[in-house]
């Protein structure tokens, strides 16, 4: 059967591999219902996986890249998930964001593939939109006290910085300080496969 949108459904192997471990973190961190904003949703694979597994949550994907948004739309049409919204055109550095208050925010693999200003803008935007008790969940590689946690992360960091000097694996402590300044306390640092971490923040 011909699927006219199949070519638009982008697929990243890493997203397939890490979706289940991230979902385990989200089940514990997110509210049982409400609206969750996903920043930098990429291909949309995570969005459909999480929305399918968490049917009482309205999943709001977003991405600044038009090709990624087209992929998310194609995945959404393919799955027909009622609780998965159309993606927003959202760049965290561009105010105002096209969404108001949400119950939680999830951001996977963004802050190391963006300038530090994007991490600052993410925290500022989250602080303005997540109410007391709400969650902010980040996933990706981090340095601990200035040191890489694995040789593979060090090589990845060098590759990122060679591609763009403003990119790079961030210090976990710096990210936590940004979050704290916006009212978020880190309640969990969860080691993940492939030398990554999930950071779970709770709004005070």
C-alpha positions, 0 to 999 in steps of 0.5 A, spaced: 500 500 500 502 506 497 504 511 503 505 518 500 508 521 507 513 515 508 518 519 505 517 525 510 518 520 516 525 521 518 528 516 523 534 516 527 537 509 530 539 513 537 531 515 538 529 508 537 534 505 542 533 510 547 526 511 547 524 506 552 529 508 557 527 515 557 520 513 557 521 509 564 524 516 567 518 520 564 513 515 567 516 517 574 517 524 573 511 527 569 504 528 572 499 523 570 495 527 566 496 534 563 500 538 557 507 536 556 511 540 551 517 537 548 522 542 546 526 540 539 522 534 538 527 532 532 524 526 527 518 525 532 519 518 534 520 520 541 513 524 541 509 518 538 513 513 542 511 517 549 504 519 546 502 512 545 505 510 552 502 515 556 495 516 553 492 521 559 497 526 557 497 531 551 503 531 548 505 537 544 512 536 540 515 542 537 522 544 533 525 550 530 527 546 523 521 545 518 524 538 515 523 536 523 516 538 523 514 535 517 517 529 519 513 529 526 506 531 522 508 525 518 509 520 524 502 523 527 498 522 521 501 515 521 499 513 528 493 517 529 494 518 536 489 523 539 493 525 544 499 528 540 498 535 537 501 538 531 508 540 532 509 548 534 515 552 530 518 553 536 526 556 537 527 557 545 531 563 543 525 567 540 520 570 544 514 569 545 514 562 545 507 560 541 505 556 547 503 558 554 502 554 561 504 547 561 504 542 566 511 539 564 517 540 559 521 535 556 528 536 552 532 531 549 539 532 546 538 539 544 543 543 549 549 540 546 547 541 539 546 548 540 549 555 543 549 556 550 544 561 549 539 556 547 540 552 554 539 559 558 533 561 554 530 554 555 530 555 562 528 562 562 522 559 558 521 553 562 521 558 568 515 562 566 511 556 563 511 551 568 507 551 575 510 549 582 511 542 582 511 541 575 517 537 572 523 539 567 526 533 564 533 533 560 536 528 557 543 527 553 551 527 555 554 531 560 561 533 564 561 532 571 565 537 574 569 539 568 571 532 566 568 527 561 564 521 563 567 516 558 572 517 552 566 516 547 563 523 550 570 526 550 570 524 542 563 526 541 565 533 544 571 534 540 567 533 534 561 537 536 566 543 537 569 542 530 563 543 527 561 549 531 565 552 536 558 554 540 556 547 541 559 542 546 557 537 551 555 541 557 557 541 565 552 538 569 553 543 574 552 549 570 546 546 567 543 545 574 545 552 576 541 555 570 535 551 572 536 553 579 536 560 577 529 559 574 526 556 580 527 548 578 531 544 583 534 537 581 531 531 584 534 526 580 540 524 576 539 518 572 545 514 569 542 512 562 545 507 556 551 510 552 554 514 557 548 519 558 544 522 563 536 524 565 536 530 569 529 531 572 528 538 575 522 540 579 519 547 580 519 549 587 
